[in-house]
Amino acid sequence: VKAAQPGAAQHDHALRLIAERTAKVVVVGQGYVGLPVAVRAAEAGYGVVGFDTDEAKIAMLQQGTSHVGDVGVAALAAALAGGYRASAEPADVHDFDIAVITVPTPLRDGAPDLSHVEHAGTMLADHLRPGAVVILESTTYPGTTTELLAPVLEHGSGLIRGVDFLLGYSPERIDPGNPKFDFRTTPKVVSGIDEASLAAVRAFYDTLVDTTVPLGNTAEAELVKLLENTFRHVNIALVNEIAMFARDLGVDVWRAIDAADTKPFGFMRFTPGPGVGGHCLPIDPSYLAWEVQRRLGRTMRFVEAANAVNHEMPHYVVDRISALLARHGTAVAGARILLLGLAYKRATGDWRESPSVPVAELLATAGASVQFTDPYVVPATAAQLPFRLVEWSPDAMRAADLVVVLVDHPEFEPAILADAARLIFDTKGIMRATTFCGEVL
Ligand SMILES: NC(=O)c1ccc[n+]([C@@H]2O[C@H](COP(=O)([O-])OP(=O)(O)OC[C@H]3O[C@@H](n4cnc5c(N)ncnc54)[C@H](O)[C@@H]3O)[C@@H](O)[C@H]2O)c1
C-alpha cells in the first residue's frame, strides 16, 4: 500500500509513538550489539521484539540466559518481565514501528559481506508500513544505507524512502567490559537520509541514551565508525612497531609510554600487545580500504601498514618466547606452555579474531604443548579449538614450563603469577612492577 502522506506526516507519526513509548520496536540480530539495544529499549518502556535467526540463541534468551557480558542476568530477567520478547519467528516482526538492524558484517575473501544486512532488509520489507522507521547499526562502508539497504526495503515493500518510511544509520560504540562507559552514557551518533528521518532516529535514541550526536547524512555516520576503529587499529600498530624497535635499540618502551602519557594534550595512550582482534579490528578498517579501492582505485596505505604490523605481532611474540625459553635451557618443542587469555581484550569472553589463537597455533606448530586458561570464556564457545581450556588456577600455572600473558584480565594478579609460574612472558606489561622470572614484551 502506498501512503499518500509526505515524509513530514510520517515523522510526526513516529515522534508521537516515540513520545508515548507505544512504538513497537524490533531489533534484528540479538548478538553483542543487538541484545543491549533491545534490553535498553525495553527498559525505556517500549514493547520490543529481539529477533534472531539463531534458534538456539533465542531459546537461551527466552530462558533468561544472557550470552553477552554487558547484559546481566538481572537486566535480561527484568526485560523479559517487561516489554522484551526474544523470537526466531519472522512473523513476530509484523507491525513494527521502529526496526534496528544489528546483524554481522564480516569479510568474505577480503571483501565486505553484506548478505546478513540484505537478508534483514528483505525480511523487514515484508512488514514495512507507512510511517515506520528503519535504522541500520551494523558497521559498514559509507553509502550502505542509501545504496544497499534503501533499495532492498523499497523493492520488497513497494514503499518509498523519505516519503513513506524513514531511514537512518547509527553506529554502535559498545565497548565490552568498559567499567566507565556503558550503552546509556556513551554519546551516540545518529543520522537520517533526510531531516524527517534524522528527527525520528534522534528522538528514538534520545529515549535510550544520555547524549545523541546528530549528522544529516548517513554516509558521514557510517564513516564515523570506520574512522574511530581505523584510528585505533593504526595507533595500536604504531605502538607495536615502536615496541619492537625500542627493544632492539635497548630502550624500555613501557616507561617511555608512561612518561608520554603525562602530556595533558596531544597524546593518547596505546600499549603494545600480541596483535589485534575482536569483531571490529582488523575488519572495520578493511571495509574502509575496500571501499576506497573500489570507488577510487586507491590504496589506503595506513590500513595496509597497520595490518602488516599487527599481523606480524603473533610471530614476534613466538620468536621472543623461543629466545626466552632457549635462555632458560628449554626448547619450544616439547615445552608445556599455558596461555593466559583467549579473549581479544580485557574483561570479556569474546575471542572472535583474537590474536591469542594464532599465537597458540604458531607455538603448537613449533612442537609446544599448548593450553589456554581464561576466566571469561565459556568453555562451550571454544569447543572447536584444538587447544584445551583449563580452569584458571595457580596449580595450572605450576604445571607449565612457561606462562604467557596474552590478555590483561583483572584476575591475572601479578603477585599470584610471580608466585606460581616458573617462567613468564608478559605481552601486556602487567608484571612490570613485580619481581618475577621472565620478561615483558
Ligand atoms: N561486538 C562489538 O563490540 C561491536 C561494536 C560495534 C559494532 N559492531 C557491529 O555490529 C554488528 C553486529 O555485531 P555483533 O558483535 O553484535 O555480532 P553477533 O554475531 O554477536 O550478533 C549478530 C547476530 O545477528 C544474527 N543474525 C544474522 N543474520 C541475521 C538475520 N538475517 N536476521 C536476524 N538475525 C541475524 C546472528 O545469529 C547473531 O546472533 C556488526 O556489524 C559489528 O561490526 C560490533
The ligand as an ORCA input file, in Angstrom:
! r2SCAN-3c Opt
* xyz 0 1
  N      30.702     -6.601     19.137
  C      31.077     -5.337     19.177
  O      31.747     -4.940     20.123
  C      30.643     -4.351     18.099
  C      30.860     -2.996     18.352
  C      30.445     -2.073     17.405
  C      29.839     -2.502     16.224
  N      29.663     -3.834     15.972
  C      28.996     -4.192     14.725
  O      27.658     -4.578     14.994
  C      27.244     -5.597     14.100
  C      26.810     -6.811     14.877
  O      27.898     -7.299     15.614
  P      27.729     -8.264     16.853
  O      29.038     -8.247     17.565
  O      26.501     -7.953     17.606
  O      27.548     -9.668     16.103
  P      26.978    -11.040     16.715
  O      27.465    -12.105     15.847
  O      27.237    -11.093     18.180
  O      25.405    -10.886     16.559
  C      24.758    -10.810     15.344
  C      23.512    -11.661     15.423
  O      22.778    -11.483     14.218
  C      22.161    -12.722     13.912
  N      21.764    -12.699     12.511
  C      22.487    -12.901     11.395
  N      21.725    -12.733     10.302
  C      20.503    -12.425     10.741
  C      19.279    -12.132     10.089
  N      19.198    -12.088      8.759
  N      18.210    -11.887     10.844
  C      18.278    -11.914     12.178
  N      19.406    -12.159     12.855
  C      20.505    -12.420     12.136
  C      23.185    -13.750     14.285
  O      22.585    -15.011     14.506
  C      23.777    -13.148     15.559
  O      23.123    -13.624     16.711
  C      28.434     -5.838     13.183
  O      28.294     -5.038     12.053
  C      29.609     -5.367     14.015
  O      30.690     -4.943     13.213
  C      30.059     -4.763     16.913
*
